[in-house]
Amino acid sequence: MTDMTQLPPFPDRLAIDPRSPYYNAPVLEHDVGIKLDDKERTNVEEYCISEGWIKVAAGKARDRKGNPMTIKLKGKVEPFYR
């Protein structure tokens, strides 16, 4: 298990898309997990802790640029390192 002192702190908002202004490479280098209302989610595209939401892919639907369509789920967001 990795030492928690060398892991970067979680930002308030994080996205996995490199084109997003909320993309944070140092955090995503580690294995990040997200819990929404105490249930672990594995398909999270973006999260915001202060506003209490996550965005997840909506099936196989794509927008006109080829990116996955997302839906916003609200609840208590808890990021953690695995």
PDB file as gemmi writes it, atoms N, CA and C in Angstrom:
CRYST1    1.000    1.000    1.000  90.00  90.00  90.00 P 1                      
ATOM      1  N   MET A   1       0.844  -1.177   0.000  1.00  0.00           N  
ATOM      2  CA  MET A   1       0.000   0.000   0.000  1.00  0.00           C  
ATOM      3  C   MET A   1       0.885   1.235   0.000  1.00  0.00           C  
ATOM      4  N   THR A   2       0.505   2.255  -0.739  1.00  0.00           N  
ATOM      5  CA  THR A   2       1.307   3.458  -0.839  1.00  0.00           C  
ATOM      6  C   THR A   2       1.157   4.316   0.404  1.00  0.00           C  
ATOM      7  N   ASP A   3       2.188   5.103   0.674  1.00  0.00           N  
ATOM      8  CA  ASP A   3       2.181   5.991   1.828  1.00  0.00           C  
ATOM      9  C   ASP A   3       1.289   7.189   1.525  1.00  0.00           C  
ATOM     10  N   MET A   4       0.355   7.498   2.415  1.00  0.00           N  
ATOM     11  CA  MET A   4      -0.612   8.571   2.197  1.00  0.00           C  
ATOM     12  C   MET A   4       0.028   9.955   2.217  1.00  0.00           C  
ATOM     13  N   THR A   5       1.247  10.103   2.758  1.00  0.00           N  
ATOM     14  CA  THR A   5       1.867  11.427   2.830  1.00  0.00           C  
ATOM     15  C   THR A   5       2.331  11.899   1.463  1.00  0.00           C  
ATOM     16  N   GLN A   6       2.583  11.003   0.530  1.00  0.00           N  
ATOM     17  CA  GLN A   6       3.069  11.428  -0.778  1.00  0.00           C  
ATOM     18  C   GLN A   6       1.964  11.541  -1.825  1.00  0.00           C  
ATOM     19  N   LEU A   7       0.734  11.279  -1.455  1.00  0.00           N  
ATOM     20  CA  LEU A   7      -0.387  11.398  -2.387  1.00  0.00           C  
ATOM     21  C   LEU A   7      -0.896  12.840  -2.399  1.00  0.00           C  
ATOM     22  N   PRO A   8      -1.203  13.386  -3.603  1.00  0.00           N  
ATOM     23  CA  PRO A   8      -1.712  14.759  -3.664  1.00  0.00           C  
ATOM     24  C   PRO A   8      -3.132  14.853  -3.101  1.00  0.00           C  
ATOM     25  N   PRO A   9      -3.494  15.999  -2.546  1.00  0.00           N  
ATOM     26  CA  PRO A   9      -4.864  16.150  -2.026  1.00  0.00           C  
ATOM     27  C   PRO A   9      -5.863  16.213  -3.180  1.00  0.00           C  
ATOM     28  N   PHE A  10      -7.097  15.839  -2.895  1.00  0.00           N  
ATOM     29  CA  PHE A  10      -8.129  15.867  -3.917  1.00  0.00           C  
ATOM     30  C   PHE A  10      -8.607  17.297  -4.156  1.00  0.00           C  
ATOM     31  N   PRO A  11      -8.761  17.686  -5.433  1.00  0.00           N  
ATOM     32  CA  PRO A  11      -9.364  18.993  -5.705  1.00  0.00           C  
ATOM     33  C   PRO A  11     -10.870  18.930  -5.468  1.00  0.00           C  
ATOM     34  N   ASP A  12     -11.507  20.088  -5.367  1.00  0.00           N  
ATOM     35  CA  ASP A  12     -12.956  20.130  -5.176  1.00  0.00           C  
ATOM     36  C   ASP A  12     -13.683  19.562  -6.403  1.00  0.00           C  
ATOM     37  N   ARG A  13     -13.104  19.775  -7.566  1.00  0.00           N  
ATOM     38  CA  ARG A  13     -13.723  19.295  -8.804  1.00  0.00           C  
ATOM     39  C   ARG A  13     -12.648  18.634  -9.659  1.00  0.00           C  
ATOM     40  N   LEU A  14     -12.966  17.464 -10.218  1.00  0.00           N  
ATOM     41  CA  LEU A  14     -11.994  16.705 -10.999  1.00  0.00           C  
ATOM     42  C   LEU A  14     -12.693  16.036 -12.166  1.00  0.00           C  
ATOM     43  N   ALA A  15     -12.041  16.068 -13.339  1.00  0.00           N  
ATOM     44  CA  ALA A  15     -12.562  15.417 -14.542  1.00  0.00           C  
ATOM     45  C   ALA A  15     -11.488  14.515 -15.126  1.00  0.00           C  
ATOM     46  N   ILE A  16     -11.900  13.439 -15.800  1.00  0.00           N  
ATOM     47  CA  ILE A  16     -10.927  12.527 -16.406  1.00  0.00           C  
ATOM     48  C   ILE A  16     -10.593  12.908 -17.842  1.00  0.00           C  
ATOM     49  N   ASP A  17     -11.325  13.850 -18.434  1.00  0.00           N  
ATOM     50  CA  ASP A  17     -11.086  14.292 -19.808  1.00  0.00           C  
ATOM     51  C   ASP A  17      -9.936  15.300 -19.828  1.00  0.00           C  
ATOM     52  N   PRO A  18      -8.857  15.019 -20.566  1.00  0.00           N  
ATOM     53  CA  PRO A  18      -7.706  15.943 -20.600  1.00  0.00           C  
ATOM     54  C   PRO A  18      -8.036  17.324 -21.160  1.00  0.00           C  
ATOM     55  N   ARG A  19      -9.111  17.463 -21.912  1.00  0.00           N  
ATOM     56  CA  ARG A  19      -9.478  18.769 -22.474  1.00  0.00           C  
ATOM     57  C   ARG A  19     -10.234  19.633 -21.477  1.00  0.00           C  
ATOM     58  N   SER A  20     -10.646  19.064 -20.366  1.00  0.00           N  
ATOM     59  CA  SER A  20     -11.414  19.795 -19.366  1.00  0.00           C  
ATOM     60  C   SER A  20     -10.499  20.696 -18.534  1.00  0.00           C  
ATOM     61  N   PRO A  21     -10.995  21.868 -18.121  1.00  0.00           N  
ATOM     62  CA  PRO A  21     -10.194  22.717 -17.224  1.00  0.00           C  
ATOM     63  C   PRO A  21     -10.049  22.109 -15.824  1.00  0.00           C  
ATOM     64  N   TYR A  22     -10.833  21.078 -15.511  1.00  0.00           N  
ATOM     65  CA  TYR A  22     -10.785  20.441 -14.198  1.00  0.00           C  
ATOM     66  C   TYR A  22      -9.950  19.160 -14.207  1.00  0.00           C  
ATOM     67  N   TYR A  23      -9.245  18.907 -15.284  1.00  0.00           N  
ATOM     68  CA  TYR A  23      -8.354  17.744 -15.375  1.00  0.00           C  
ATOM     69  C   TYR A  23      -7.129  18.003 -14.509  1.00  0.00           C  
ATOM     70  N   ASN A  24      -6.719  17.003 -13.722  1.00  0.00           N  
ATOM     71  CA  ASN A  24      -5.567  17.143 -12.829  1.00  0.00           C  
ATOM     72  C   ASN A  24      -4.732  15.873 -12.941  1.00  0.00           C  
ATOM     73  N   ALA A  25      -3.682  15.913 -13.752  1.00  0.00           N  
ATOM     74  CA  ALA A  25      -2.860  14.731 -14.033  1.00  0.00           C  
ATOM     75  C   ALA A  25      -2.188  14.146 -12.785  1.00  0.00           C  
ATOM     76  N   PRO A  26      -1.616  14.953 -11.879  1.00  0.00           N  
ATOM     77  CA  PRO A  26      -0.963  14.351 -10.701  1.00  0.00           C  
ATOM     78  C   PRO A  26      -1.910  13.510  -9.844  1.00  0.00           C  
ATOM     79  N   VAL A  27      -3.158  13.907  -9.733  1.00  0.00           N  
ATOM     80  CA  VAL A  27      -4.122  13.136  -8.950  1.00  0.00           C  
ATOM     81  C   VAL A  27      -4.507  11.861  -9.702  1.00  0.00           C  
ATOM     82  N   LEU A  28      -4.714  11.973 -11.010  1.00  0.00           N  
ATOM     83  CA  LEU A  28      -5.174  10.832 -11.800  1.00  0.00           C  
ATOM     84  C   LEU A  28      -4.080   9.798 -12.074  1.00  0.00           C  
ATOM     85  N   GLU A  29      -2.829  10.113 -11.749  1.00  0.00           N  
ATOM     86  CA  GLU A  29      -1.756   9.117 -11.867  1.00  0.00           C  
ATOM     87  C   GLU A  29      -1.962   7.976 -10.882  1.00  0.00           C  
ATOM     88  N   HIS A  30      -2.676   8.242  -9.800  1.00  0.00           N  
ATOM     89  CA  HIS A  30      -2.969   7.246  -8.775  1.00  0.00           C  
ATOM     90  C   HIS A  30      -4.354   6.664  -9.039  1.00  0.00           C  
ATOM     91  N   ASP A  31      -4.630   5.522  -8.443  1.00  0.00           N  
ATOM     92  CA  ASP A  31      -5.918   4.868  -8.608  1.00  0.00           C  
ATOM     93  C   ASP A  31      -6.944   5.560  -7.709  1.00  0.00           C  
ATOM     94  N   VAL A  32      -7.858   6.326  -8.320  1.00  0.00           N  
ATOM     95  CA  VAL A  32      -8.843   7.113  -7.590  1.00  0.00           C  
ATOM     96  C   VAL A  32     -10.190   6.405  -7.620  1.00  0.00           C  
ATOM     97  N   GLY A  33     -10.844   6.353  -6.486  1.00  0.00           N  
ATOM     98  CA  GLY A  33     -12.194   5.804  -6.396  1.00  0.00           C  
ATOM     99  C   GLY A  33     -13.150   6.888  -5.930  1.00  0.00           C  
ATOM    100  N   ILE A  34     -14.431   6.741  -6.291  1.00  0.00           N  
ATOM    101  CA  ILE A  34     -15.454   7.712  -5.912  1.00  0.00           C  
ATOM    102  C   ILE A  34     -16.617   6.974  -5.267  1.00  0.00           C  
ATOM    103  N   LYS A  35     -17.076   7.509  -4.139  1.00  0.00           N  
ATOM    104  CA  LYS A  35     -18.286   6.990  -3.495  1.00  0.00           C  
ATOM    105  C   LYS A  35     -19.357   8.060  -3.588  1.00  0.00           C  
ATOM    106  N   LEU A  36     -20.554   7.649  -3.987  1.00  0.00           N  
ATOM    107  CA  LEU A  36     -21.711   8.532  -3.998  1.00  0.00           C  
ATOM    108  C   LEU A  36     -22.725   7.927  -3.050  1.00  0.00           C  
ATOM    109  N   ASP A  37     -23.044   8.645  -1.988  1.00  0.00           N  
ATOM    110  CA  ASP A  37     -23.950   8.154  -0.945  1.00  0.00           C  
ATOM    111  C   ASP A  37     -23.501   6.794  -0.417  1.00  0.00           C  
ATOM    112  N   ASP A  38     -22.220   6.668  -0.115  1.00  0.00           N  
ATOM    113  CA  ASP A  38     -21.594   5.471   0.452  1.00  0.00           C  
ATOM    114  C   ASP A  38     -21.623   4.253  -0.468  1.00  0.00           C  
ATOM    115  N   LYS A  39     -21.851   4.445  -1.757  1.00  0.00           N  
ATOM    116  CA  LYS A  39     -21.803   3.354  -2.735  1.00  0.00           C  
ATOM    117  C   LYS A  39     -20.701   3.674  -3.737  1.00  0.00           C  
ATOM    118  N   GLU A  40     -19.769   2.754  -3.916  1.00  0.00           N  
ATOM    119  CA  GLU A  40     -18.661   2.993  -4.832  1.00  0.00           C  
ATOM    120  C   GLU A  40     -19.140   2.984  -6.274  1.00  0.00           C  
ATOM    121  N   ARG A  41     -18.715   3.994  -7.034  1.00  0.00           N  
ATOM    122  CA  ARG A  41     -19.060   4.111  -8.452  1.00  0.00           C  
ATOM    123  C   ARG A  41     -17.790   3.927  -9.277  1.00  0.00           C  
ATOM    124  N   THR A  42     -17.887   3.205 -10.375  1.00  0.00           N  
ATOM    125  CA  THR A  42     -16.706   2.937 -11.196  1.00  0.00           C  
ATOM    126  C   THR A  42     -16.732   3.655 -12.534  1.00  0.00           C  
ATOM    127  N   ASN A  43     -17.827   4.299 -12.896  1.00  0.00           N  
ATOM    128  CA  ASN A  43     -17.954   4.921 -14.214  1.00  0.00           C  
ATOM    129  C   ASN A  43     -18.058   6.442 -14.149  1.00  0.00           C  
ATOM    130  N   VAL A  44     -17.380   7.072 -13.220  1.00  0.00           N  
ATOM    131  CA  VAL A  44     -17.469   8.521 -13.009  1.00  0.00           C  
ATOM    132  C   VAL A  44     -16.579   9.256 -14.012  1.00  0.00           C  
ATOM    133  N   GLU A  45     -17.174  10.228 -14.709  1.00  0.00           N  
ATOM    134  CA  GLU A  45     -16.436  11.068 -15.656  1.00  0.00           C  
ATOM    135  C   GLU A  45     -15.922  12.349 -14.986  1.00  0.00           C  
ATOM    136  N   GLU A  46     -16.702  12.889 -14.048  1.00  0.00           N  
ATOM    137  CA  GLU A  46     -16.361  14.139 -13.373  1.00  0.00           C  
ATOM    138  C   GLU A  46     -17.095  14.185 -12.040  1.00  0.00           C  
ATOM    139  N   TYR A  47     -16.516  14.899 -11.055  1.00  0.00           N  
ATOM    140  CA  TYR A  47     -17.193  15.067  -9.775  1.00  0.00           C  
ATOM    141  C   TYR A  47     -16.962  16.461  -9.224  1.00  0.00           C  
ATOM    142  N   CYS A  48     -17.836  16.873  -8.317  1.00  0.00           N  
ATOM    143  CA  CYS A  48     -17.677  18.113  -7.570  1.00  0.00           C  
ATOM    144  C   CYS A  48     -18.114  17.838  -6.133  1.00  0.00           C  
ATOM    145  N   ILE A  49     -17.191  17.986  -5.199  1.00  0.00           N  
ATOM    146  CA  ILE A  49     -17.470  17.682  -3.799  1.00  0.00           C  
ATOM    147  C   ILE A  49     -18.380  18.741  -3.184  1.00  0.00           C  
ATOM    148  N   SER A  50     -18.076  20.032  -3.394  1.00  0.00           N  
ATOM    149  CA  SER A  50     -18.827  21.101  -2.731  1.00  0.00           C  
ATOM    150  C   SER A  50     -20.275  21.182  -3.215  1.00  0.00           C  
ATOM    151  N   GLU A  51     -20.528  20.890  -4.490  1.00  0.00           N  
ATOM    152  CA  GLU A  51     -21.889  20.938  -5.020  1.00  0.00           C  
ATOM    153  C   GLU A  51     -22.607  19.594  -4.878  1.00  0.00           C  
ATOM    154  N   GLY A  52     -21.865  18.520  -4.581  1.00  0.00           N  
ATOM    155  CA  GLY A  52     -22.456  17.221  -4.320  1.00  0.00           C  
ATOM    156  C   GLY A  52     -23.024  16.519  -5.538  1.00  0.00           C  
ATOM    157  N   TRP A  53     -22.239  16.400  -6.612  1.00  0.00           N  
ATOM    158  CA  TRP A  53     -22.696  15.682  -7.796  1.00  0.00           C  
ATOM    159  C   TRP A  53     -21.548  14.968  -8.492  1.00  0.00           C  
ATOM    160  N   ILE A  54     -21.915  13.969  -9.297  1.00  0.00           N  
ATOM    161  CA  ILE A  54     -20.977  13.294 -10.196  1.00  0.00           C  
ATOM    162  C   ILE A  54     -21.630  13.219 -11.563  1.00  0.00           C  
ATOM    163  N   LYS A  55     -20.813  13.095 -12.589  1.00  0.00           N  
ATOM    164  CA  LYS A  55     -21.316  12.867 -13.941  1.00  0.00           C  
ATOM    165  C   LYS A  55     -20.872  11.478 -14.371  1.00  0.00           C  
ATOM    166  N   VAL A  56     -21.827  10.700 -14.870  1.00  0.00           N  
ATOM    167  CA  VAL A  56     -21.549   9.346 -15.341  1.00  0.00           C  
ATOM    168  C   VAL A  56     -22.032   9.210 -16.779  1.00  0.00           C  
ATOM    169  N   ALA A  57     -21.412   8.287 -17.522  1.00  0.00           N  
ATOM    170  CA  ALA A  57     -21.805   8.043 -18.906  1.00  0.00           C  
ATOM    171  C   ALA A  57     -23.227   7.488 -18.949  1.00  0.00           C  
ATOM    172  N   ALA A  58     -24.009   7.974 -19.912  1.00  0.00           N  
ATOM    173  CA  ALA A  58     -25.403   7.548 -20.068  1.00  0.00           C  
ATOM    174  C   ALA A  58     -25.473   6.469 -21.137  1.00  0.00           C  
ATOM    175  N   GLY A  59     -25.145   5.251 -20.756  1.00  0.00           N  
ATOM    176  CA  GLY A  59     -25.177   4.145 -21.711  1.00  0.00           C  
ATOM    177  C   GLY A  59     -24.121   4.291 -22.786  1.00  0.00           C  
ATOM    178  N   LYS A  60     -24.479   3.961 -24.017  1.00  0.00           N  
ATOM    179  CA  LYS A  60     -23.536   4.059 -25.132  1.00  0.00           C  
ATOM    180  C   LYS A  60     -23.780   5.291 -25.994  1.00  0.00           C  
ATOM    181  N   ALA A  61     -24.637   6.196 -25.538  1.00  0.00           N  
ATOM    182  CA  ALA A  61     -24.970   7.400 -26.306  1.00  0.00           C  
ATOM    183  C   ALA A  61     -23.758   8.310 -26.417  1.00  0.00           C  
ATOM    184  N   ARG A  62     -23.609   8.934 -27.584  1.00  0.00           N  
ATOM    185  CA  ARG A  62     -22.504   9.860 -27.850  1.00  0.00           C  
ATOM    186  C   ARG A  62     -23.054  11.195 -28.334  1.00  0.00           C  
ATOM    187  N   ASP A  63     -22.322  12.281 -28.051  1.00  0.00           N  
ATOM    188  CA  ASP A  63     -22.729  13.565 -28.589  1.00  0.00           C  
ATOM    189  C   ASP A  63     -22.168  13.715 -30.004  1.00  0.00           C  
ATOM    190  N   ARG A  64     -22.382  14.855 -30.634  1.00  0.00           N  
ATOM    191  CA  ARG A  64     -21.967  15.022 -32.031  1.00  0.00           C  
ATOM    192  C   ARG A  64     -20.451  15.067 -32.213  1.00  0.00           C  
ATOM    193  N   LYS A  65     -19.710  15.243 -31.129  1.00  0.00           N  
ATOM    194  CA  LYS A  65     -18.244  15.239 -31.206  1.00  0.00           C  
ATOM    195  C   LYS A  65     -17.659  13.878 -30.850  1.00  0.00           C  
ATOM    196  N   GLY A  66     -18.515  12.905 -30.530  1.00  0.00           N  
ATOM    197  CA  GLY A  66     -18.057  11.562 -30.211  1.00  0.00           C  
ATOM    198  C   GLY A  66     -17.771  11.307 -28.744  1.00  0.00           C  
ATOM    199  N   ASN A  67     -18.026  12.293 -27.903  1.00  0.00           N  
ATOM    200  CA  ASN A  67     -17.826  12.129 -26.457  1.00  0.00           C  
ATOM    201  C   ASN A  67     -19.053  11.459 -25.847  1.00  0.00           C  
ATOM    202  N   PRO A  68     -18.864  10.701 -24.768  1.00  0.00           N  
ATOM    203  CA  PRO A  68     -20.026  10.055 -24.148  1.00  0.00           C  
ATOM    204  C   PRO A  68     -20.986  11.084 -23.550  1.00  0.00           C  
ATOM    205  N   MET A  69     -22.284  10.831 -23.724  1.00  0.00           N  
ATOM    206  CA  MET A  69     -23.299  11.667 -23.088  1.00  0.00           C  
ATOM    207  C   MET A  69     -23.265  11.342 -21.591  1.00  0.00           C  
ATOM    208  N   THR A  70     -23.426  12.362 -20.772  1.00  0.00           N  
ATOM    209  CA  THR A  70     -23.357  12.148 -19.326  1.00  0.00           C  
ATOM    210  C   THR A  70     -24.639  12.616 -18.652  1.00  0.00           C  
ATOM    211  N   ILE A  71     -24.896  12.018 -17.494  1.00  0.00           N  
ATOM    212  CA  ILE A  71     -25.982  12.473 -16.646  1.00  0.00           C  
ATOM    213  C   ILE A  71     -25.396  12.832 -15.283  1.00  0.00           C  
ATOM    214  N   LYS A  72     -26.050  13.757 -14.616  1.00  0.00           N  
ATOM    215  CA  LYS A  72     -25.565  14.232 -13.318  1.00  0.00           C  
ATOM    216  C   LYS A  72     -26.372  13.556 -12.217  1.00  0.00           C  
ATOM    217  N   LEU A  73     -25.654  12.933 -11.281  1.00  0.00           N  
ATOM    218  CA  LEU A  73     -26.270  12.306 -10.116  1.00  0.00           C  
ATOM    219  C   LEU A  73     -25.870  13.101  -8.885  1.00  0.00           C  
ATOM    220  N   LYS A  74     -26.825  13.393  -8.020  1.00  0.00           N  
ATOM    221  CA  LYS A  74     -26.550  14.205  -6.835  1.00  0.00           C  
ATOM    222  C   LYS A  74     -26.535  13.349  -5.583  1.00  0.00           C  
ATOM    223  N   GLY A  75     -25.703  13.755  -4.625  1.00  0.00           N  
ATOM    224  CA  GLY A  75     -25.586  13.058  -3.356  1.00  0.00           C  
ATOM    225  C   GLY A  75     -24.296  13.446  -2.659  1.00  0.00           C  
ATOM    226  N   LYS A  76     -23.922  12.691  -1.660  1.00  0.00           N  
ATOM    227  CA  LYS A  76     -22.688  12.927  -0.899  1.00  0.00           C  
ATOM    228  C   LYS A  76     -21.522  12.289  -1.655  1.00  0.00           C  
ATOM    229  N   VAL A  77     -20.559  13.102  -2.102  1.00  0.00           N  
ATOM    230  CA  VAL A  77     -19.423  12.645  -2.903  1.00  0.00           C  
ATOM    231  C   VAL A  77     -18.197  12.494  -2.016  1.00  0.00           C  
ATOM    232  N   GLU A  78     -17.559  11.323  -2.092  1.00  0.00           N  
ATOM    233  CA  GLU A  78     -16.344  11.046  -1.318  1.00  0.00           C  
ATOM    234  C   GLU A  78     -15.286  10.425  -2.230  1.00  0.00           C  
ATOM    235  N   PRO A  79     -14.250  11.185  -2.627  1.00  0.00           N  
ATOM    236  CA  PRO A  79     -13.152  10.575  -3.374  1.00  0.00           C  
ATOM    237  C   PRO A  79     -12.180   9.890  -2.413  1.00  0.00           C  
ATOM    238  N   PHE A  80     -11.510   8.862  -2.909  1.00  0.00           N  
ATOM    239  CA  PHE A  80     -10.517   8.153  -2.093  1.00  0.00           C  
ATOM    240  C   PHE A  80      -9.485   7.495  -3.006  1.00  0.00           C  
ATOM    241  N   TYR A  81      -8.309   7.246  -2.449  1.00  0.00           N  
ATOM    242  CA  TYR A  81      -7.277   6.501  -3.169  1.00  0.00           C  
ATOM    243  C   TYR A  81      -7.408   5.026  -2.836  1.00  0.00           C  
ATOM    244  N   ARG A  82      -7.329   4.189  -3.852  1.00  0.00           N  
ATOM    245  CA  ARG A  82      -7.419   2.741  -3.624  1.00  0.00           C  
ATOM    246  C   ARG A  82      -6.073   2.208  -3.244  1.00  0.00           C  
TER     247      ARG A  82                                                      
END                                                                             
